[in-house]
Amino acid sequence: MKDLLCDQFQNTVSEMLLCHRSILEILSKMQESGVRVQRSVVQSVTSCGCQKIVANKKTLPEDASFFDLKTLMDSHLSGNLCPSCRETIECEIGRSLFYMAALCNLLDLNLYDIFIKEHKQLELLREYNLT
């Protein structure tokens, strides 16, 4: 079912993309949409205030193991997205997905296959994939 949904999304993007079929246009739109995602997250902090960023240097215990790091590190976020900010961020991420699918279409790539390949890579590397 999920692979069908991903393929349907990619096909719908292909059908809708009439004006902006140039690879240059798609690449610039992808970059713009990424910036809009970032901006909407920043606005949840600076304009709305539903989220706060509390960042400071994290002191790690000397005896901390590699596996302890996940519990010792945090996102620097506090608070929860309000419904308005959630809606805005979801919309901007959706637009980014649209342009990602458009790029896949132009390059004759399958988005679902890329998801699967990346997931397998993550599964294989697990904790050794330091991202």
Backbone as a printed PyTorch tensor [residue, N CA C, xyz], in Angstrom:
tensor([[[  0.8230,  -1.2000,   0.0000],
         [  0.0000,   0.0000,   0.0000],
         [  0.8660,   1.2620,   0.0000]],

        [[  1.9160,   1.2780,   0.8560],
         [  2.7430,   2.4770,   0.9500],
         [  3.5190,   2.7160,  -0.3350]],

        [[  3.9740,   1.6380,  -0.9800],
         [  4.6910,   1.8340,  -2.2350],
         [  3.7420,   2.3790,  -3.2970]],

        [[  2.4930,   1.9560,  -3.2600],
         [  1.4940,   2.4490,  -4.1980],
         [  1.2350,   3.9360,  -3.9580]],

        [[  1.1330,   4.3420,  -2.7010],
         [  0.9120,   5.7440,  -2.3680],
         [  2.0650,   6.6140,  -2.8540]],

        [[  3.2790,   6.1550,  -2.6420],
         [  4.4620,   6.8950,  -3.0870],
         [  4.4770,   7.0050,  -4.6070]],

        [[  4.1860,   5.9260,  -5.2940],
         [  4.1470,   5.9440,  -6.7620],
         [  3.0290,   6.8530,  -7.2710]],

        [[  1.8670,   6.8150,  -6.6060],
         [  0.7660,   7.6820,  -7.0040],
         [  1.1520,   9.1510,  -6.8390]],

        [[  1.8160,   9.4610,  -5.7260],
         [  2.2660,  10.8250,  -5.4910],
         [  3.2170,  11.2600,  -6.6010]],

        [[  4.1850,  10.4260,  -6.9250],
         [  5.1490,  10.7610,  -7.9650],
         [  4.4550,  10.9230,  -9.3180]],

        [[  3.4820,  10.0820,  -9.6200],
         [  2.7480,  10.1990, -10.8850],
         [  1.9190,  11.4790, -10.9310]],

        [[  1.2850,  11.8260,  -9.8140],
         [  0.4980,  13.0580,  -9.7520],
         [  1.3800,  14.2720,  -9.9710]],

        [[  2.5570,  14.2780,  -9.3640],
         [  3.5070,  15.3790,  -9.5600],
         [  3.8670,  15.4730, -11.0420]],

        [[  4.1010,  14.3570, -11.6650],
         [  4.4570,  14.3470, -13.0850],
         [  3.3460,  14.9530, -13.9390]],

        [[  2.1030,  14.6200, -13.6110],
         [  0.9590,  15.1460, -14.3630],
         [  0.7840,  16.6480, -14.1440]],

        [[  1.0820,  17.1150, -12.9390],
         [  0.8610,  18.5220, -12.5960],
         [  1.9740,  19.4390, -13.0640]],

        [[  3.1440,  18.9130, -13.2840],
         [  4.3040,  19.7340, -13.5910],
         [  4.3170,  20.0730, -15.0810]],

        [[  3.7190,  21.1920, -15.4160],
         [  3.6490,  21.5970, -16.8200],
         [  4.6230,  22.7290, -17.1350]],

        [[  4.6070,  23.7590, -16.3250],
         [  5.4130,  24.9550, -16.6210],
         [  6.8760,  24.7880, -16.2450]],

        [[  7.1330,  24.1610, -15.1430],
         [  8.4890,  24.0950, -14.6130],
         [  9.1070,  22.7230, -14.8740]],

        [[  9.3960,  22.4280, -16.1210],
         [  9.9580,  21.1160, -16.4510],
         [ 11.4700,  21.1550, -16.6090]],

        [[ 12.0600,  22.3140, -16.5710],
         [ 13.5090,  22.4410, -16.7040],
         [ 14.1880,  21.9480, -15.4260]],

        [[ 15.2680,  21.2100, -15.5890],
         [ 16.0320,  20.7360, -14.4310],
         [ 16.5080,  21.9200, -13.6020]],

        [[ 16.8730,  23.0130, -14.2590],
         [ 17.3340,  24.2000, -13.5380],
         [ 16.2070,  24.7900, -12.6880]],

        [[ 15.0180,  24.8090, -13.2390],
         [ 13.8560,  25.3240, -12.5120],
         [ 13.5460,  24.4330, -11.3000]],

        [[ 13.5790,  23.1350, -11.5100],
         [ 13.2900,  22.2000, -10.4150],
         [ 14.3390,  22.3310,  -9.3150]],

        [[ 15.6050,  22.3950,  -9.6860],
         [ 16.6600,  22.5280,  -8.6670],
         [ 16.5030,  23.8140,  -7.8650]],

        [[ 16.1840,  24.9050,  -8.5310],
         [ 16.0240,  26.1680,  -7.7940],
         [ 14.7700,  26.1330,  -6.9260]],

        [[ 13.7100,  25.5080,  -7.3970],
         [ 12.4880,  25.3900,  -6.5970],
         [ 12.7150,  24.4870,  -5.3890]],

        [[ 13.5240,  23.4290,  -5.5530],
         [ 13.8500,  22.5620,  -4.4090],
         [ 14.5850,  23.3570,  -3.3400]],

        [[ 15.5500,  24.1420,  -3.7630],
         [ 16.3230,  24.9370,  -2.8130],
         [ 15.4150,  25.9530,  -2.1180]],

        [[ 14.5640,  26.6050,  -2.8800],
         [ 13.6380,  27.5830,  -2.3100],
         [ 12.6870,  26.9230,  -1.3010]],

        [[ 12.2020,  25.7340,  -1.6370],
         [ 11.2710,  25.0620,  -0.7270],
         [ 11.9700,  24.6360,   0.5610]],

        [[ 13.2400,  24.2570,   0.4740],
         [ 13.9990,  23.9250,   1.6840],
         [ 14.1520,  25.1230,   2.5980]],

        [[ 14.3940,  26.2710,   1.9970],
         [ 14.5120,  27.5070,   2.7740],
         [ 13.1800,  27.8430,   3.4310]],

        [[ 12.0880,  27.6140,   2.7260],
         [ 10.7630,  27.9060,   3.2870],
         [ 10.4410,  26.9860,   4.4700]],

        [[ 10.9030,  25.7380,   4.4140],
         [ 10.7380,  24.8380,   5.5550],
         [ 11.4940,  25.4030,   6.7530]],

        [[ 12.7420,  25.7600,   6.5200],
         [ 13.5560,  26.3140,   7.5990],
         [ 12.9280,  27.5790,   8.1670]],

        [[ 12.4660,  28.4500,   7.3060],
         [ 11.8620,  29.7100,   7.7530],
         [ 10.6070,  29.4640,   8.5840]],

        [[  9.7870,  28.5020,   8.1910],
         [  8.5620,  28.2360,   8.9470],
         [  8.8800,  27.6740,  10.3370]],

        [[  9.9530,  26.8910,  10.4500],
         [ 10.3780,  26.4010,  11.7650],
         [ 10.8790,  27.5720,  12.6100]],

        [[ 11.6840,  28.4380,  12.0130],
         [ 12.1950,  29.6120,  12.7290],
         [ 11.0360,  30.4840,  13.1990]],

        [[ 10.0310,  30.6590,  12.3620],
         [  8.8940,  31.4920,  12.7430],
         [  8.0930,  30.8870,  13.8860]],

        [[  8.1020,  29.5690,  14.0190],
         [  7.4100,  28.9670,  15.1660],
         [  8.0680,  29.3910,  16.4680]],

        [[  9.3500,  29.7450,  16.3900],
         [ 10.0890,  30.2210,  17.5600],
         [  9.9720,  31.7400,  17.6880]],

        [[ 10.2690,  32.4520,  16.5920],
         [ 10.4040,  33.9070,  16.6880],
         [  9.0920,  34.6670,  16.5910]],

        [[  8.1490,  34.1970,  15.7930],
         [  6.8910,  34.9310,  15.6200],
         [  5.7880,  34.3970,  16.5230]],

        [[  5.6450,  33.0960,  16.5520],
         [  4.5730,  32.4850,  17.3370],
         [  4.9990,  32.2610,  18.7850]],

        [[  6.1500,  31.6460,  18.9430],
         [  6.6270,  31.3410,  20.2910],
         [  6.1560,  30.0070,  20.8370]],

        [[  5.5070,  29.1990,  19.9960],
         [  5.0460,  27.8890,  20.4810],
         [  6.2270,  26.9540,  20.7280]],

        [[  7.3580,  27.2630,  20.1380],
         [  8.5800,  26.4930,  20.3600],
         [  9.6630,  27.4440,  20.8650]],

        [[ 10.5870,  26.8830,  21.5760],
         [ 11.7460,  27.6380,  22.0310],
         [ 12.9970,  26.8280,  21.6950]],

        [[ 14.0680,  27.5440,  21.4060],
         [ 15.3590,  26.8990,  21.1850],
         [ 16.2300,  27.2330,  22.3830]],

        [[ 16.6420,  26.1920,  23.0770],
         [ 17.5090,  26.3510,  24.2350],
         [ 18.7680,  25.5520,  23.9370]],

        [[ 19.8000,  26.2580,  23.5130],
         [ 21.0190,  25.5720,  23.0880],
         [ 22.1950,  26.0400,  23.9270]],

        [[ 22.9070,  25.0700,  24.4160],
         [ 24.1590,  25.3570,  25.1060],
         [ 25.0670,  24.1510,  24.9540]],

        [[ 26.3020,  24.3490,  25.3010],
         [ 27.2720,  23.2670,  25.1510],
         [ 26.8990,  22.1170,  26.0800]],

        [[ 26.9100,  20.9460,  25.5240],
         [ 26.5850,  19.7500,  26.2950],
         [ 27.8770,  19.1310,  26.8210]],

        [[ 27.9440,  18.9640,  28.1060],
         [ 29.0930,  18.3070,  28.7170],
         [ 28.7820,  16.8170,  28.8230]],

        [[ 29.6390,  16.0260,  28.2400],
         [ 29.4250,  14.5820,  28.2460],
         [ 30.2950,  13.9310,  29.3120]],

        [[ 29.7310,  12.9860,  30.0410],
         [ 30.5380,  12.2590,  31.0210],
         [ 31.6770,  11.5130,  30.3300]],

        [[ 32.8110,  11.4540,  30.9870],
         [ 33.9700,  10.7790,  30.3930],
         [ 33.7220,   9.2910,  30.1580]],

        [[ 32.8970,   8.6860,  30.9870],
         [ 32.6420,   7.2540,  30.8530],
         [ 31.4570,   6.9440,  29.9350]],

        [[ 30.9350,   7.9570,  29.2270],
         [ 29.7980,   7.7390,  28.3300],
         [ 30.2290,   6.8730,  27.1520]],

        [[ 29.3840,   5.8940,  26.8540],
         [ 29.6610,   5.0360,  25.7040],
         [ 29.0270,   5.6340,  24.4550]],

        [[ 29.3810,   5.0890,  23.3390],
         [ 28.8190,   5.5190,  22.0670],
         [ 27.2950,   5.3990,  22.0930]],

        [[ 26.7960,   4.3500,  22.7020],
         [ 25.3590,   4.0920,  22.7420],
         [ 24.6340,   5.0160,  23.7150]],

        [[ 25.3620,   5.6250,  24.6660],
         [ 24.7700,   6.5750,  25.6020],
         [ 24.4920,   7.9260,  24.9430]],

        [[ 25.1810,   8.2180,  23.8730],
         [ 25.0850,   9.5410,  23.2570],
         [ 23.6550,   9.8990,  22.8480]],

        [[ 22.9030,   8.9400,  22.3810],
         [ 21.5390,   9.2280,  21.9350],
         [ 20.6810,   9.7600,  23.0740]],

        [[ 20.8640,   9.2300,  24.2700],
         [ 20.0830,   9.7070,  25.4010],
         [ 20.6730,  10.9650,  26.0250]],

        [[ 21.9410,  11.2090,  25.8030],
         [ 22.5900,  12.3830,  26.3880],
         [ 22.4280,  13.6440,  25.5300]],

        [[ 22.2380,  13.4870,  24.2490],
         [ 22.0960,  14.6250,  23.3470],
         [ 20.6110,  14.9710,  23.2110]],

        [[ 20.3190,  16.2460,  22.9270],
         [ 18.9260,  16.6140,  22.7240],
         [ 18.7760,  17.5010,  21.4930]],

        [[ 17.5360,  17.8450,  21.1860],
         [ 17.2310,  18.6080,  19.9750],
         [ 17.3450,  20.1150,  20.1820]],

        [[ 17.4770,  20.5640,  21.3950],
         [ 17.5020,  21.9810,  21.7610],
         [ 16.1300,  22.6290,  21.6320]],

        [[ 15.1030,  21.8490,  21.3510],
         [ 13.7460,  22.3760,  21.2350],
         [ 12.9690,  22.1190,  22.5120]],

        [[ 12.1620,  23.0980,  22.8860],
         [ 11.1970,  22.8770,  23.9580],
         [  9.8730,  23.4600,  23.5050]],

        [[  8.8030,  22.8950,  24.0010],
         [  7.4660,  23.3080,  23.5790],
         [  6.9410,  22.3960,  22.4970]],

        [[  5.7170,  22.6700,  22.0890],
         [  5.0570,  21.8850,  21.0490],
         [  4.5110,  22.8170,  19.9880]],

        [[  4.5290,  22.3590,  18.7710],
         [  3.9790,  23.1650,  17.6830],
         [  2.4960,  23.4190,  17.9140]],

        [[  2.0820,  24.6640,  17.7360],
         [  0.6590,  24.9790,  17.7880],
         [  0.0350,  24.4950,  16.4700]],

        [[ -1.2720,  24.3650,  16.4020],
         [ -1.9080,  23.8820,  15.1670],
         [ -1.5620,  24.7220,  13.9330]],

        [[ -1.4520,  26.0290,  14.0870],
         [ -1.1450,  26.8930,  12.9500],
         [  0.2760,  26.6540,  12.4330]],

        [[  1.2430,  26.5980,  13.3320],
         [  2.6300,  26.3470,  12.9200],
         [  2.7810,  24.9470,  12.3450]],

        [[  2.1090,  23.9770,  12.9510],
         [  2.1520,  22.6030,  12.4300],
         [  1.6480,  22.5760,  10.9920]],

        [[  0.5380,  23.2370,  10.7510],
         [ -0.0520,  23.2850,   9.4090],
         [  0.9110,  23.9260,   8.4130]],

        [[  1.5190,  25.0330,   8.7930],
         [  2.4550,  25.7380,   7.9110],
         [  3.6690,  24.8800,   7.5900]],

        [[  4.2490,  24.2690,   8.5960],
         [  5.4440,  23.4480,   8.3910],
         [  5.1130,  22.2170,   7.5530]],

        [[  3.9830,  21.5840,   7.8260],
         [  3.5740,  20.4330,   7.0200],
         [  3.3890,  20.8300,   5.5580]],

        [[  2.8060,  21.9930,   5.3340],
         [  2.5940,  22.4840,   3.9650],
         [  3.9350,  22.7020,   3.2590]],

        [[  4.8680,  23.3100,   3.9540],
         [  6.1830,  23.5810,   3.3540],
         [  6.9630,  22.2850,   3.1010]],

        [[  6.8700,  21.3270,   4.0170],
         [  7.5270,  20.0330,   3.7940],
         [  6.8700,  19.3170,   2.6120]],

        [[  5.5600,  19.4170,   2.5080],
         [  4.8450,  18.8310,   1.3710],
         [  5.3100,  19.4110,   0.0520]],

        [[  5.5320,  20.7310,   0.0370],
         [  6.0220,  21.3800,  -1.1770],
         [  7.4260,  20.8870,  -1.5150]],

        [[  8.2370,  20.6860,  -0.4930],
         [  9.5810,  20.1420,  -0.7210],
         [  9.5020,  18.7360,  -1.3070]],

        [[  8.5790,  17.9320,  -0.7830],
         [  8.3940,  16.5870,  -1.3260],
         [  7.9410,  16.6410,  -2.7890]],

        [[  7.1080,  17.6240,  -3.1000],
         [  6.6520,  17.7950,  -4.4810],
         [  7.8450,  17.9860,  -5.4120]],

        [[  8.7400,  18.8870,  -5.0590],
         [  9.8890,  19.1590,  -5.9300],
         [ 10.8980,  18.0050,  -5.9230]],

        [[ 10.9770,  17.2830,  -4.8180],
         [ 11.8300,  16.0980,  -4.7850],
         [ 11.2970,  15.0550,  -5.7730]],

        [[  9.9780,  14.8630,  -5.7670],
         [  9.3640,  13.9250,  -6.7070],
         [  9.5370,  14.4160,  -8.1490]],

        [[  9.4330,  15.7210,  -8.3450],
         [  9.6210,  16.2760,  -9.6920],
         [ 11.0460,  16.0130, -10.1920]],

        [[ 12.0260,  16.1840,  -9.3130],
         [ 13.4120,  15.8950,  -9.6900],
         [ 13.5710,  14.4210, -10.0440]],

        [[ 12.9820,  13.5530,  -9.2410],
         [ 13.0350,  12.1190,  -9.5460],
         [ 12.4220,  11.8360, -10.9090]],

        [[ 11.3040,  12.4790, -11.2130],
         [ 10.6640,  12.2740, -12.5120],
         [ 11.5740,  12.6880, -13.6560]],

        [[ 12.2020,  13.8460, -13.5240],
         [ 13.0710,  14.3210, -14.6080],
         [ 14.2870,  13.4210, -14.8070]],

        [[ 14.7580,  12.8140, -13.7210],
         [ 15.9430,  11.9570, -13.7960],
         [ 15.5930,  10.4750, -13.9510]],

        [[ 14.2950,  10.1900, -14.1390],
         [ 13.7950,   8.8260, -14.3000],
         [ 14.1890,   7.9430, -13.1080]],

        [[ 13.9690,   8.4890, -11.9070],
         [ 14.2210,   7.7670, -10.6630],
         [ 12.8950,   7.5060,  -9.9720]],

        [[ 12.8340,   6.4390,  -9.2070],
         [ 11.6280,   6.1110,  -8.4640],
         [ 11.8390,   6.4700,  -6.9950]],

        [[ 10.9980,   7.3650,  -6.4980],
         [ 11.1270,   7.8580,  -5.1350],
         [ 11.0100,   6.7270,  -4.1080]],

        [[ 10.0880,   5.8100,  -4.3250],
         [  9.9230,   4.6970,  -3.3940],
         [ 11.1750,   3.8240,  -3.3680]],

        [[ 11.7520,   3.5580,  -4.5130],
         [ 12.9830,   2.7620,  -4.5630],
         [ 14.1080,   3.4510,  -3.7970]],

        [[ 14.1570,   4.7770,  -3.8910],
         [ 15.1680,   5.5330,  -3.1500],
         [ 14.9270,   5.4190,  -1.6500]],

        [[ 13.6560,   5.5080,  -1.2210],
         [ 13.3240,   5.3280,   0.1970],
         [ 13.7990,   3.9640,   0.6890]],

        [[ 13.4960,   2.9390,  -0.0800],
         [ 13.8630,   1.5750,   0.3070],
         [ 15.3750,   1.4290,   0.3760]],

        [[ 16.0710,   1.9310,  -0.6230],
         [ 17.5300,   1.8290,  -0.6440],
         [ 18.1420,   2.5510,   0.5470]],

        [[ 17.6590,   3.7490,   0.8450],
         [ 18.1860,   4.5090,   1.9800],
         [ 17.8660,   3.8090,   3.2980]],

        [[ 16.6580,   3.2480,   3.4040],
         [ 16.2790,   2.5340,   4.6200],
         [ 17.1720,   1.3130,   4.8370]],

        [[ 17.4400,   0.5900,   3.7820],
         [ 18.3290,  -0.5730,   3.8970],
         [ 19.7240,  -0.1450,   4.3370]],

        [[ 20.1950,   0.9700,   3.7910],
         [ 21.5090,   1.4940,   4.1670],
         [ 21.5220,   1.8730,   5.6570]],

        [[ 20.4700,   2.5240,   6.1030],
         [ 20.3810,   2.9060,   7.5160],
         [ 20.3150,   1.6710,   8.4150]],

        [[ 19.5400,   0.6980,   8.0100],
         [ 19.4260,  -0.5370,   8.7770],
         [ 20.7690,  -1.2490,   8.8730]],

        [[ 21.4940,  -1.2480,   7.7800],
         [ 22.7800,  -1.9260,   7.7270],
         [ 23.7970,  -1.2340,   8.6400]],

        [[ 23.8340,   0.0760,   8.5650],
         [ 24.8480,   0.8180,   9.3040],
         [ 24.4390,   1.1310,  10.7470]],

        [[ 23.1170,   1.2780,  10.9730],
         [ 22.5980,   1.6010,  12.3080],
         [ 23.4130,   2.6670,  13.0030]],

        [[ 24.0010,   2.3270,  14.1280],
         [ 24.7050,   3.3080,  14.9490],
         [ 26.0220,   3.7940,  14.3450]],

        [[ 26.4890,   3.1320,  13.2930],
         [ 27.7370,   3.5700,  12.6750],
         [ 27.5020,   4.6790,  11.6510]],

        [[ 26.2460,   4.9670,  11.3700],
         [ 25.8820,   6.0390,  10.4640],
         [ 25.7060,   7.3100,  11.2990]],

        [[ 26.7820,   8.0320,  11.5160],
         [ 26.7690,   9.1880,  12.4060],
         [ 26.1710,  10.4110,  11.7310]],

        [[ 24.8500,  10.5160,  11.7610],
         [ 24.1910,  11.6830,  11.1900],
         [ 23.5350,  12.5040,  12.2630]]])
